[in-house]
Amino acid sequence: MRLLPALAAAVLLAGCSAGVGGTPSPAPAAPASTSSAPPAQPHELQIKIDGTAVLTTLTATIDGEKTEEKNVKLPWSHTYSFAPHTGKHVYSIVMRSAGGEVNATATVDGQPWGQSRGSGDGESTQSLNGDFSD
């Protein structure tokens, strides 16, 4: 008679385990996606300047905001970040030197966007200008 309660317990436990005579539980539903596109990333404008010159003045105007540095030793670089979906962005880099070689490049989101090269024995001014939109 002791076998009857043990047998009943075994039958009950077997009915509770998945794959042995029971109906498996449905899989939990995956959360609904609100958007199929990944979030937009900021845009990056990178300016790199190298060469043999020492820039007496470096003026950067980005979207109307002007900054100026004096006696800039090369190489020099700066990355400007722009929020996505903010329209047109305009940049102007003016480099003044007392002589030597100056090479300036601009990239937008890693893609070549513009360049300026020059050299001289005396005072010179170069500029690198452009714009981009998203």
Residue, then its C-alpha position, 0 to 999 in steps of 0.5 A: m500500500r505504500l507504493l500507491p501514494a508514491l505512484a500517485a506522486a510520480v504521476l502528478l509530477a510527470g504531468c507537470s513537466a514539459g514534454v511529458g504529456g502536458t501542454p508547454s507554456p507559450a513563449p513570452a511575447a517580445p516587446a514591440s519595437t517603436s521604430s525599425a530604424p536605428p537612432a540618428q547619429p551626430h554628424e562630425l566635421q573634422i579639420k586637420i592642418d599640418g605643414t611646416a608653417v607656424l600659424t600666426t592666426l587660426t580663425a574658425t567660424i562654424d555656423g556663425e560662431k567665431t574662435e581665434e587662436k594665435n601662434v598655432k604649431l602644426p599639426w593641429s586638428h579639431t572635431y566639431s559635432f552636430a546634432p542630427h536633423t539640424g539642417k545646413h552647417v557652414y564652416s570657414i577656416v582662415m589660416r595666416s602664417a609668416g611662411g612655410e607650407v600649410n595643408a588643411t583638410a576637412t572630412v564630414d562623417g569620415q568622408p573627404w569634404g575639402q582641402s586647401r594647400g599652400s606655401g610661401d616665403g612670406e606672409s600668406t593667408q589660406s582658407l578652407n570653406g564649405d557646408f553640408s546638410d542632413 
